[in-house]
Amino acid sequence: MTQDYDLIIHNGTVVDGSGRPSVQADVAVSRGLIAQIGDLSRSSSVTRIDAAGLVVAPGFIDLHSHTDLFLPALPTADSLVCQGITTVVTGQCGLSPAPLGTGNCRRTRELFGARLNRIGEIMPWPLCSHLGKYLDFLTQICLSVNVVPLVGQGVIRGAVMGGNPGSPDDSQRALMRHLAEEAMDEGAFGISTGLIYPPGSWSTTQELVDIVSCVAARGGMYFSHIRNEGEKLLESIREALEIGRLSGARVHISHFKAAGKCNCDKSVRALELLDKAAETQPLGMDMYPYTAGSTSLVSLLPDWALQGNRSDLFMRLKDPKQRRKMTSDMATGGLAQGNWEGVLIIQSESRPEYAGYRLSDLAAQSGLTPEEWLYDALLATHCDPMMVLFMMSEDNRRNEICHPLMAIGTDGFGLATAGLTSGIMTHPRSFGTFPRILGRYCREEKLISLETAVYKMTGLAASYLNLKDRGIIREASVADLTIFNPKTVIDTATYDCPKSYPKGIDTVLVAGQVVVSQGEHTGARPGKVIRRNG
Ligand SMILES: [Zn+2]
């Protein structure tokens, strides 16, 4: 007997991702698409899921993911799909795995090094010459999540100019534009910058307008990890907006935050600035719901200290005069600004004994100032430690989540508690971001309604990306769906124990296939690399 549909989700509360009020309805899926929504009690299906008491939402869209670097080692992206994420936007903060250019592989691997540790050996480096080849590779290995790729401006600059902080000449500019255009033609949705990370940080506004313009000409977006999220937050947002206006690209502010205790008041002003700009230019933003960020320990140094290659950096770290200059610059600028107790080391492959300790405590134990400990530790570890940095205000985070333009991004990556990635530590956002919004900020604190929370995670994100067939539950859309219990959904990952799966995310479908069932990954890999115009 033939069935009406492949799958019907019965009796759920459908929160469709548009922001509209929820409705009680059944959802039918056939051939990977949403086939019907309504009372389907008389219809038959091959498979049925009973969603009584559960919310049926579009699969969550993670607008800021670094998991492209981890997918070759973990195509199942466990910690992401178990949060309900079905699509990730990769190639962020100027750091895409491609195009590395020729002869530049080693330098770029150094850039990625702290994040990757040993799994860097699994990266298909020879395929990283072109974004298209890397995306073909991801398609071949089959993923559990969909990937929306960006190309990283830092990587393009590195491919053309190495670690040279100077201005590009005309032929270098032309080559950078060419690489950006090529990546767009190979499927990128846009370009990203990471303007605190060399070599992207050496770029002037004009250089960025130049390269973003050729991306915009192909309909691409500009995702910006802005130049400064602390004392120069407002100036840095203005720069990103200006790049958008002059290039014609839609601007997206990545992992929005006001960093540093003395910059708390800047969050509200930055949001006002963005509100005003949104009247005249298209823009969006994302955030993760935590008061700490995470990056490599070496990012604490002033950017002049990071010029050139790693041996230049090590020379500076050994030189007492240069150390004094770094110390004085870090007192008033950069990420820490004297907040050494706010620096928690989460991982060091070469010095695992650092992990789990605050920088201030490690320095005190060794009888050194925090700065001198930092320089010694970077030398001893070849800059491999990763850190979590407590630098935001909870009141600001609550206010930011409520902003109508604010969508969600983990800024994390897919990990598992067993296998190749089990040794990699992380910020809890890699496991908990989306359930934390739903459990803590929506249910417990009632800052936003369930419909609004789901909209931020799905329909709003899809509208930023111009994804027409995902992000909203409607007929003929791709059947990426997340079914969760609104009464129990919550993150369980903490800074001390970050690799802990959330509760309450019951079932996750990607293109109609069950990737998570009763909270457990099924091993299914129906994800798709989504290419612009593809
Ligand atoms: Zn970033």
Residues whose N, C-alpha, C, O or C-beta is under 5 A from the ligand:
A	BS01	ZN	C93 H225
